[in-house]
């Protein structure tokens, strides 16, 4: 069975996996994302980890999942790189391709994760679904009739840029009260700091482990913002399912239940009755699995008779 190297670059960690054509992760590595590293040093570190994860296997390509939008012509990241500033304006596929001697492809992390859930995960059963990946930021994607939806030049949807509070604090793009600002990991923690300034939770995982009124209220308020965003998407697209993924989704049923309680306040009843709220099946592996799947697709497309 063929395999490819999948690389998922997040705001706090870089995850790598050797992925088989059936979506199984055969081997994996992870290391912290060091914002102090320049582009060349970062590319060197990723290439070293990629060689280690593929030891003993003949990978056919490299797939890279990263925040932002890359130019399809040369893989240069040209937008949405606030969480990975070292990559802005540079081509990671070119850098890794030369270091590893393998063809490399790059895709937005939300698009890659949505593809993985569509082919191998919780999205397989649905014609119309959205994946919302909540972590350092908020990404994800939309799949309709077996295809992940992107713009004419492959631009990803900016789910995290949805404005949920027109009077809210502005983000780095000057948009007020965005989904990402209010409901990514920092949004959960900011809600708790306002309620418990003397004893703020150090992480989202710690917040969900607390059993006190302030933690419960912070989780509920942030879950309501997530429900607000999902309700708008369900109303607009007649979604059959909304999948919650990303690091924050590791809170499990407690997060799903909290979001589900608020969905009726934002969703047309007929459409809500036809939509399911589910955990993403692939968890934090979704980005690297989707990226590897694209690398495998690319390898197949270059075979004789497949053009």
Secondary structure, 3 states (H helix, E strand, C coil): CCEEEEEEECCCEEEEEEEECCCCEEEEEEEECCCCCCHHHHHHHHHHHHHHHCCCCCCCCEEEEECCEECCCCCEEEECCCCCHHHECCEHHHHHHHHHCCCEEEEEHHHHHHHHHHHHCHHHHCCEEEEEEECCCEEEEEEECCEECCCCCCCCCCHHHCECCCCCCECCCCCECEHHHHHCHHHHHHHHHHHCCCCCCCCHHHHHHCCCHHHHHHHHHHHHHHHHHHHHHHHHHCCCEEEEECHHHHHCHHHHHHHHHHHCCCCCHHHHHCCEEEECCCHHHHHHHHHHHHHHHHHHHCCCCCC
